[in-house]
Amino acid sequence: MELYQRQQFDFLLMTAVERFTERLVQRNAGAGPARARLAQTPQGEGVWLDEYAGAVLSDFLLDNVAGACFLLQAMANRSLDNTAITALAGAQGHTVESLLVAFARRTFADLLRAKTLEALEQASLFEG
């Protein structure tokens, strides 16, 4: 990956984490409860991780083949668990585009969750 692309990906991730952290803190009345809820039920009420990740990728115009390739290249060393791979690839009738976008979205959402948990942990240390 070229350095300018790495910088763009890092900016995307940093922006997504900051915005998601802020939303979670507001929706869950503090960093501690937000962290607990994100850790326990990432798709639950007040969190909606996958929905948020999809919206971010759409906002940044990355919900297409080229965007998926950009994201996957940036996250090439990350791994998906077997359950996610089976769920994404198991259904028949998918196009290459839809699978690439699904894999990119899932991998990005997992990274977003990990980085947001870190940010919420830091924020909860400074909460009164």
matplotlib code that plots the C-alpha trace (Angstrom):
import matplotlib.pyplot as plt

x = [0.0, 1.3, 2.0, -0.7, -3.2, -2.1, -2.5, -6.0, -7.0, -5.6, -7.6, -10.8, -10.3, -9.5, -12.5, -14.8, -13.6, -13.9, -17.5, -18.5, -17.0, -18.9, -22.2, -21.8, -20.9, -24.0, -26.4, -25.2, -24.7, -20.9, -17.8, -18.0, -21.5, -20.8, -17.7, -19.6, -22.4, -20.1, -18.2, -21.2, -23.7, -22.1, -25.3, -27.6, -29.7, -27.7, -24.7, -25.5, -21.9, -22.5, -25.0, -22.6, -19.7, -21.8, -22.9, -19.3, -18.1, -21.1, -20.3, -16.7, -17.8, -16.1, -19.1, -18.1, -15.4, -12.7, -13.4, -13.5, -10.1, -8.7, -10.0, -8.9, -5.4, -5.1, -6.3, -4.5, -2.9, -6.1, -8.1, -11.7, -13.0, -14.3, -17.9, -17.8, -16.1, -18.7, -21.6, -20.3, -19.3, -21.9, -24.8, -25.0, -25.8, -23.4, -21.3, -17.6, -18.4, -21.0, -18.6, -15.6, -17.8, -19.1, -15.7, -14.4, -17.3, -17.0, -13.2, -13.6, -16.4, -14.2, -11.3, -13.6, -14.9, -11.4, -10.2, -13.4, -13.1, -9.6, -10.8, -13.7, -11.3, -9.1, -12.1, -13.5, -10.3, -10.8, -14.5, -15.4]
y = [0.0, 3.4, 5.8, 8.3, 5.5, 4.4, 8.0, 8.1, 4.9, 6.0, 9.2, 7.3, 5.0, 7.8, 9.8, 6.8, 5.9, 9.5, 9.8, 6.4, 6.9, 10.2, 8.7, 5.7, 7.9, 10.1, 7.2, 5.2, 7.9, 7.7, 5.9, 3.0, 1.9, 2.5, 0.3, -2.5, -2.4, -2.4, -5.3, -7.4, -6.6, -4.8, -5.0, -4.2, -1.2, 2.0, 0.5, -0.9, -1.4, -2.9, -0.3, 2.5, 0.9, 0.6, 4.2, 5.4, 3.4, 4.8, 8.4, 8.0, 6.4, 3.1, 0.8, -0.5, -2.8, -0.1, 0.9, -2.7, -3.3, -0.2, -1.3, -4.9, -3.8, -1.6, -4.4, -7.3, -8.6, -8.8, -12.0, -12.9, -15.6, -18.8, -18.0, -14.6, -16.2, -19.0, -16.5, -14.1, -16.7, -19.4, -17.9, -18.7, -16.2, -13.5, -11.5, -11.0, -7.3, -8.1, -10.5, -8.1, -5.3, -7.7, -8.9, -5.3, -4.1, -7.0, -6.5, -2.7, -3.2, -5.5, -3.1, -0.2, -2.1, -2.9, 0.7, 2.1, -0.2, 1.2, 4.8, 4.1, 2.5, 5.6, 7.9, 5.9, 6.3, 10.1, 10.1, 11.4]
z = [0.0, -0.9, 1.9, 0.8, 0.9, 4.3, 5.5, 4.0, 5.7, 9.1, 8.8, 7.9, 10.9, 13.3, 12.2, 12.4, 15.9, 17.2, 15.9, 17.1, 20.5, 20.9, 19.8, 22.2, 25.1, 24.5, 23.9, 26.9, 29.5, 29.8, 28.6, 31.0, 30.1, 26.4, 26.6, 28.4, 25.9, 22.9, 24.3, 25.1, 22.4, 19.4, 17.4, 20.3, 21.1, 21.4, 19.6, 16.1, 15.1, 11.7, 10.8, 11.8, 9.9, 6.8, 7.0, 7.4, 4.4, 2.4, 3.5, 2.4, -0.9, -0.1, -0.4, -3.9, -5.4, -5.5, -1.9, -0.7, -2.3, -0.7, 2.7, 2.3, 1.2, 4.3, 6.6, 4.8, 8.0, 10.0, 10.2, 10.3, 12.5, 10.7, 11.7, 9.8, 6.8, 6.6, 7.1, 4.4, 1.8, 2.5, 0.6, -3.1, -5.8, -4.6, -7.0, -6.5, -5.8, -3.0, -1.3, -1.5, 0.0, 2.7, 3.7, 3.7, 5.8, 8.3, 8.7, 9.1, 11.6, 13.7, 13.6, 14.4, 17.4, 18.7, 18.4, 19.8, 22.9, 23.4, 23.1, 25.5, 28.0, 27.9, 28.2, 31.2, 33.0, 33.0, 33.8, 37.1]

ax = plt.figure().add_subplot(projection="3d")
ax.plot(x, y, z, "-o")
ax.set_aspect("equal")
plt.show()
